[in-house]
Amino acid sequence: MSFGKTTPILRIFDVAKAVAFYVDFLGFKIDWQHRFEADFPLYLQISRGDSVLHLSEHHGDCTPGSALRIETDELEDFQRQLMAKEYVFAHPQIQAMPWGSQDMTVTDPFGNRLVFTNAISV
């Protein structure tokens, strides 16, 4: 038996703020987006490398304030890229964790925490 990739769904409330954070700041790209009708909530997929996230304005899809971990092998370079953008709402710092990884937590405008990590190999 095998399992595939996990695609987390994160709750958003404002598309412009979501794009400013996920696309402009973090460097994800929009793969596709969907609305059932013109004024209905937006559901979209974004990605950066192998990391794929779904963002949803639909109230029943997920809960704001979620947390997820995204592995990267270039955490220090990513942190430098983010700091160079001078994003007013985040100044991400790398922390050494007691279990041996290096983690950098960034919180989106909707309270979702993204922890970028160099993760420990097992």
Rosetta constraint file for C-alpha pairs under 8 A:
AtomPair CA 7 CA 52 HARMONIC 5.97 0.50
AtomPair CA 7 CA 53 HARMONIC 5.60 0.50
AtomPair CA 7 CA 54 HARMONIC 6.80 0.50
AtomPair CA 8 CA 52 HARMONIC 7.79 0.50
AtomPair CA 8 CA 53 HARMONIC 5.54 0.50
AtomPair CA 8 CA 54 HARMONIC 6.16 0.50
AtomPair CA 8 CA 68 HARMONIC 7.92 0.50
AtomPair CA 9 CA 53 HARMONIC 6.22 0.50
AtomPair CA 9 CA 54 HARMONIC 4.57 0.50
AtomPair CA 9 CA 55 HARMONIC 5.60 0.50
AtomPair CA 9 CA 56 HARMONIC 6.83 0.50
AtomPair CA 9 CA 61 HARMONIC 7.40 0.50
AtomPair CA 9 CA 62 HARMONIC 6.57 0.50
AtomPair CA 10 CA 53 HARMONIC 7.47 0.50
AtomPair CA 10 CA 54 HARMONIC 6.22 0.50
AtomPair CA 10 CA 55 HARMONIC 4.90 0.50
AtomPair CA 10 CA 56 HARMONIC 6.19 0.50
AtomPair CA 10 CA 62 HARMONIC 6.35 0.50
AtomPair CA 10 CA 63 HARMONIC 7.33 0.50
AtomPair CA 10 CA 64 HARMONIC 6.93 0.50
AtomPair CA 10 CA 66 HARMONIC 7.13 0.50
AtomPair CA 10 CA 112 HARMONIC 7.14 0.50
AtomPair CA 11 CA 55 HARMONIC 5.90 0.50
AtomPair CA 11 CA 56 HARMONIC 5.07 0.50
AtomPair CA 11 CA 57 HARMONIC 6.00 0.50
AtomPair CA 11 CA 58 HARMONIC 7.49 0.50
AtomPair CA 11 CA 59 HARMONIC 7.56 0.50
AtomPair CA 11 CA 61 HARMONIC 7.36 0.50
AtomPair CA 11 CA 62 HARMONIC 5.75 0.50
AtomPair CA 11 CA 63 HARMONIC 6.05 0.50
AtomPair CA 11 CA 64 HARMONIC 5.23 0.50
AtomPair CA 11 CA 110 HARMONIC 7.21 0.50
AtomPair CA 11 CA 112 HARMONIC 7.87 0.50
AtomPair CA 12 CA 18 HARMONIC 6.75 0.50
AtomPair CA 12 CA 55 HARMONIC 6.28 0.50
AtomPair CA 12 CA 56 HARMONIC 5.67 0.50
AtomPair CA 12 CA 57 HARMONIC 5.18 0.50
AtomPair CA 12 CA 64 HARMONIC 7.42 0.50
AtomPair CA 12 CA 110 HARMONIC 5.97 0.50
AtomPair CA 13 CA 57 HARMONIC 5.63 0.50
AtomPair CA 13 CA 110 HARMONIC 6.97 0.50
AtomPair CA 14 CA 18 HARMONIC 6.20 0.50
AtomPair CA 14 CA 57 HARMONIC 7.73 0.50
AtomPair CA 15 CA 19 HARMONIC 6.12 0.50
AtomPair CA 15 CA 42 HARMONIC 7.85 0.50
AtomPair CA 16 CA 20 HARMONIC 6.14 0.50
AtomPair CA 17 CA 21 HARMONIC 6.14 0.50
AtomPair CA 17 CA 109 HARMONIC 6.87 0.50
AtomPair CA 18 CA 22 HARMONIC 5.82 0.50
AtomPair CA 18 CA 23 HARMONIC 7.71 0.50
AtomPair CA 18 CA 108 HARMONIC 7.78 0.50
AtomPair CA 18 CA 109 HARMONIC 7.27 0.50
AtomPair CA 19 CA 23 HARMONIC 5.05 0.50
AtomPair CA 19 CA 24 HARMONIC 6.47 0.50
AtomPair CA 20 CA 24 HARMONIC 4.88 0.50
AtomPair CA 20 CA 25 HARMONIC 6.24 0.50
AtomPair CA 21 CA 25 HARMONIC 4.95 0.50
AtomPair CA 21 CA 26 HARMONIC 6.31 0.50
AtomPair CA 21 CA 108 HARMONIC 6.66 0.50
AtomPair CA 21 CA 109 HARMONIC 7.50 0.50
AtomPair CA 22 CA 26 HARMONIC 4.99 0.50
AtomPair CA 22 CA 27 HARMONIC 6.37 0.50
AtomPair CA 22 CA 28 HARMONIC 5.67 0.50
AtomPair CA 22 CA 29 HARMONIC 7.95 0.50
AtomPair CA 23 CA 27 HARMONIC 4.77 0.50
AtomPair CA 23 CA 28 HARMONIC 4.63 0.50
AtomPair CA 23 CA 29 HARMONIC 5.67 0.50
AtomPair CA 23 CA 30 HARMONIC 7.42 0.50
AtomPair CA 24 CA 28 HARMONIC 7.65 0.50
AtomPair CA 25 CA 82 HARMONIC 6.66 0.50
AtomPair CA 25 CA 85 HARMONIC 6.94 0.50
AtomPair CA 25 CA 87 HARMONIC 6.83 0.50
AtomPair CA 26 CA 82 HARMONIC 6.89 0.50
AtomPair CA 27 CA 48 HARMONIC 6.92 0.50
AtomPair CA 28 CA 46 HARMONIC 5.99 0.50
AtomPair CA 28 CA 47 HARMONIC 5.13 0.50
AtomPair CA 28 CA 48 HARMONIC 4.72 0.50
AtomPair CA 29 CA 46 HARMONIC 5.33 0.50
AtomPair CA 29 CA 47 HARMONIC 5.47 0.50
AtomPair CA 29 CA 48 HARMONIC 6.43 0.50
AtomPair CA 30 CA 44 HARMONIC 7.31 0.50
AtomPair CA 30 CA 45 HARMONIC 6.07 0.50
AtomPair CA 30 CA 46 HARMONIC 4.45 0.50
AtomPair CA 30 CA 47 HARMONIC 6.71 0.50
AtomPair CA 31 CA 44 HARMONIC 7.53 0.50
AtomPair CA 31 CA 45 HARMONIC 5.47 0.50
AtomPair CA 31 CA 46 HARMONIC 5.37 0.50
AtomPair CA 31 CA 47 HARMONIC 6.84 0.50
AtomPair CA 32 CA 44 HARMONIC 5.66 0.50
AtomPair CA 32 CA 45 HARMONIC 5.51 0.50
AtomPair CA 32 CA 46 HARMONIC 7.38 0.50
AtomPair CA 33 CA 42 HARMONIC 6.92 0.50
AtomPair CA 33 CA 43 HARMONIC 5.68 0.50
AtomPair CA 33 CA 44 HARMONIC 4.00 0.50
AtomPair CA 33 CA 45 HARMONIC 6.36 0.50
AtomPair CA 34 CA 42 HARMONIC 5.87 0.50
AtomPair CA 34 CA 43 HARMONIC 5.26 0.50
AtomPair CA 34 CA 44 HARMONIC 6.12 0.50
AtomPair CA 35 CA 39 HARMONIC 7.85 0.50
AtomPair CA 35 CA 40 HARMONIC 5.81 0.50
AtomPair CA 35 CA 41 HARMONIC 6.12 0.50
AtomPair CA 35 CA 42 HARMONIC 5.10 0.50
AtomPair CA 35 CA 43 HARMONIC 6.53 0.50
AtomPair CA 36 CA 40 HARMONIC 6.13 0.50
AtomPair CA 36 CA 41 HARMONIC 7.82 0.50
AtomPair CA 41 CA 56 HARMONIC 7.46 0.50
AtomPair CA 41 CA 57 HARMONIC 5.04 0.50
AtomPair CA 41 CA 58 HARMONIC 5.63 0.50
AtomPair CA 42 CA 56 HARMONIC 6.01 0.50
AtomPair CA 42 CA 57 HARMONIC 5.37 0.50
AtomPair CA 42 CA 58 HARMONIC 7.16 0.50
AtomPair CA 43 CA 54 HARMONIC 7.16 0.50
AtomPair CA 43 CA 55 HARMONIC 5.80 0.50
AtomPair CA 43 CA 56 HARMONIC 4.47 0.50
AtomPair CA 43 CA 57 HARMONIC 6.33 0.50
AtomPair CA 43 CA 58 HARMONIC 7.38 0.50
AtomPair CA 44 CA 54 HARMONIC 5.63 0.50
AtomPair CA 44 CA 55 HARMONIC 5.36 0.50
AtomPair CA 44 CA 56 HARMONIC 6.55 0.50
AtomPair CA 45 CA 52 HARMONIC 7.03 0.50
AtomPair CA 45 CA 53 HARMONIC 5.80 0.50
AtomPair CA 45 CA 54 HARMONIC 4.48 0.50
AtomPair CA 45 CA 55 HARMONIC 6.34 0.50
AtomPair CA 46 CA 52 HARMONIC 5.88 0.50
AtomPair CA 46 CA 53 HARMONIC 5.41 0.50
AtomPair CA 46 CA 54 HARMONIC 6.30 0.50
AtomPair CA 46 CA 55 HARMONIC 7.66 0.50
AtomPair CA 47 CA 51 HARMONIC 5.48 0.50
AtomPair CA 47 CA 52 HARMONIC 4.41 0.50
AtomPair CA 47 CA 53 HARMONIC 6.22 0.50
AtomPair CA 48 CA 52 HARMONIC 6.77 0.50
AtomPair CA 51 CA 70 HARMONIC 7.19 0.50
AtomPair CA 56 CA 61 HARMONIC 6.93 0.50
AtomPair CA 56 CA 62 HARMONIC 7.90 0.50
AtomPair CA 58 CA 62 HARMONIC 7.96 0.50
AtomPair CA 59 CA 63 HARMONIC 7.84 0.50
AtomPair CA 64 CA 110 HARMONIC 6.26 0.50
AtomPair CA 64 CA 111 HARMONIC 6.05 0.50
AtomPair CA 64 CA 112 HARMONIC 6.05 0.50
AtomPair CA 65 CA 110 HARMONIC 6.94 0.50
AtomPair CA 65 CA 111 HARMONIC 4.50 0.50
AtomPair CA 65 CA 112 HARMONIC 4.35 0.50
AtomPair CA 65 CA 113 HARMONIC 6.88 0.50
AtomPair CA 66 CA 111 HARMONIC 7.27 0.50
AtomPair CA 66 CA 112 HARMONIC 4.76 0.50
AtomPair CA 66 CA 113 HARMONIC 6.19 0.50
AtomPair CA 67 CA 112 HARMONIC 5.69 0.50
AtomPair CA 67 CA 113 HARMONIC 4.48 0.50
AtomPair CA 67 CA 114 HARMONIC 5.86 0.50
AtomPair CA 67 CA 115 HARMONIC 7.40 0.50
AtomPair CA 68 CA 113 HARMONIC 6.44 0.50
AtomPair CA 68 CA 114 HARMONIC 5.27 0.50
AtomPair CA 68 CA 115 HARMONIC 6.08 0.50
AtomPair CA 69 CA 114 HARMONIC 5.96 0.50
AtomPair CA 69 CA 115 HARMONIC 4.62 0.50
AtomPair CA 69 CA 116 HARMONIC 5.80 0.50
AtomPair CA 69 CA 117 HARMONIC 6.80 0.50
AtomPair CA 70 CA 114 HARMONIC 7.10 0.50
AtomPair CA 70 CA 115 HARMONIC 6.09 0.50
AtomPair CA 70 CA 116 HARMONIC 4.80 0.50
AtomPair CA 70 CA 117 HARMONIC 6.12 0.50
AtomPair CA 71 CA 116 HARMONIC 5.80 0.50
AtomPair CA 71 CA 117 HARMONIC 4.89 0.50
AtomPair CA 71 CA 118 HARMONIC 5.60 0.50
AtomPair CA 71 CA 119 HARMONIC 6.15 0.50
AtomPair CA 72 CA 116 HARMONIC 6.68 0.50
AtomPair CA 72 CA 117 HARMONIC 5.94 0.50
AtomPair CA 72 CA 118 HARMONIC 5.30 0.50
AtomPair CA 72 CA 119 HARMONIC 7.79 0.50
AtomPair CA 73 CA 118 HARMONIC 5.55 0.50
AtomPair CA 74 CA 78 HARMONIC 6.20 0.50
AtomPair CA 74 CA 118 HARMONIC 7.42 0.50
AtomPair CA 75 CA 79 HARMONIC 6.12 0.50
AtomPair CA 75 CA 102 HARMONIC 7.97 0.50
AtomPair CA 75 CA 104 HARMONIC 7.84 0.50
AtomPair CA 75 CA 116 HARMONIC 7.17 0.50
AtomPair CA 75 CA 117 HARMONIC 6.72 0.50
AtomPair CA 75 CA 118 HARMONIC 6.30 0.50
AtomPair CA 76 CA 80 HARMONIC 6.30 0.50
AtomPair CA 76 CA 94 HARMONIC 7.74 0.50
AtomPair CA 77 CA 81 HARMONIC 6.25 0.50
AtomPair CA 78 CA 82 HARMONIC 6.27 0.50
AtomPair CA 79 CA 83 HARMONIC 6.18 0.50
AtomPair CA 79 CA 92 HARMONIC 6.73 0.50
AtomPair CA 79 CA 93 HARMONIC 7.18 0.50
AtomPair CA 79 CA 94 HARMONIC 7.56 0.50
AtomPair CA 79 CA 104 HARMONIC 7.81 0.50
AtomPair CA 80 CA 84 HARMONIC 6.14 0.50
AtomPair CA 81 CA 85 HARMONIC 6.71 0.50
AtomPair CA 82 CA 86 HARMONIC 7.24 0.50
AtomPair CA 82 CA 87 HARMONIC 7.59 0.50
AtomPair CA 82 CA 91 HARMONIC 7.89 0.50
AtomPair CA 82 CA 92 HARMONIC 7.52 0.50
AtomPair CA 83 CA 87 HARMONIC 7.34 0.50
AtomPair CA 83 CA 91 HARMONIC 6.36 0.50
AtomPair CA 83 CA 92 HARMONIC 7.20 0.50
AtomPair CA 86 CA 91 HARMONIC 7.81 0.50
AtomPair CA 87 CA 91 HARMONIC 7.31 0.50
AtomPair CA 90 CA 106 HARMONIC 6.90 0.50
AtomPair CA 90 CA 107 HARMONIC 7.68 0.50
AtomPair CA 92 CA 104 HARMONIC 6.26 0.50
AtomPair CA 92 CA 105 HARMONIC 6.47 0.50
AtomPair CA 92 CA 106 HARMONIC 6.08 0.50
AtomPair CA 93 CA 104 HARMONIC 5.68 0.50
AtomPair CA 93 CA 105 HARMONIC 7.39 0.50
AtomPair CA 94 CA 102 HARMONIC 6.35 0.50
AtomPair CA 94 CA 103 HARMONIC 5.46 0.50
AtomPair CA 94 CA 104 HARMONIC 4.53 0.50
AtomPair CA 94 CA 105 HARMONIC 7.72 0.50
AtomPair CA 95 CA 102 HARMONIC 5.55 0.50
AtomPair CA 95 CA 103 HARMONIC 5.27 0.50
AtomPair CA 95 CA 104 HARMONIC 6.26 0.50
AtomPair CA 96 CA 100 HARMONIC 6.83 0.50
AtomPair CA 96 CA 101 HARMONIC 6.16 0.50
AtomPair CA 96 CA 102 HARMONIC 4.65 0.50
AtomPair CA 96 CA 103 HARMONIC 6.52 0.50
AtomPair CA 97 CA 101 HARMONIC 5.41 0.50
AtomPair CA 97 CA 102 HARMONIC 5.91 0.50
AtomPair CA 97 CA 103 HARMONIC 6.84 0.50
AtomPair CA 100 CA 120 HARMONIC 6.73 0.50
AtomPair CA 101 CA 117 HARMONIC 6.74 0.50
AtomPair CA 101 CA 118 HARMONIC 6.01 0.50
AtomPair CA 101 CA 119 HARMONIC 5.18 0.50
AtomPair CA 101 CA 120 HARMONIC 5.71 0.50
AtomPair CA 102 CA 117 HARMONIC 5.70 0.50
AtomPair CA 102 CA 118 HARMONIC 5.69 0.50
AtomPair CA 102 CA 119 HARMONIC 7.06 0.50
AtomPair CA 103 CA 115 HARMONIC 6.28 0.50
AtomPair CA 103 CA 116 HARMONIC 5.68 0.50
AtomPair CA 103 CA 117 HARMONIC 4.43 0.50
AtomPair CA 103 CA 118 HARMONIC 6.82 0.50
AtomPair CA 104 CA 115 HARMONIC 5.52 0.50
AtomPair CA 104 CA 116 HARMONIC 5.12 0.50
AtomPair CA 104 CA 117 HARMONIC 6.36 0.50
AtomPair CA 105 CA 113 HARMONIC 6.56 0.50
AtomPair CA 105 CA 114 HARMONIC 5.66 0.50
AtomPair CA 105 CA 115 HARMONIC 4.29 0.50
AtomPair CA 105 CA 116 HARMONIC 6.24 0.50
AtomPair CA 106 CA 113 HARMONIC 5.81 0.50
AtomPair CA 106 CA 114 HARMONIC 5.30 0.50
AtomPair CA 106 CA 115 HARMONIC 6.38 0.50
AtomPair CA 106 CA 116 HARMONIC 7.97 0.50
AtomPair CA 107 CA 111 HARMONIC 5.91 0.50
AtomPair CA 107 CA 112 HARMONIC 5.53 0.50
AtomPair CA 107 CA 113 HARMONIC 4.38 0.50
AtomPair CA 107 CA 114 HARMONIC 6.11 0.50
AtomPair CA 108 CA 112 HARMONIC 5.39 0.50
AtomPair CA 108 CA 113 HARMONIC 6.47 0.50
AtomPair CA 108 CA 114 HARMONIC 7.67 0.50
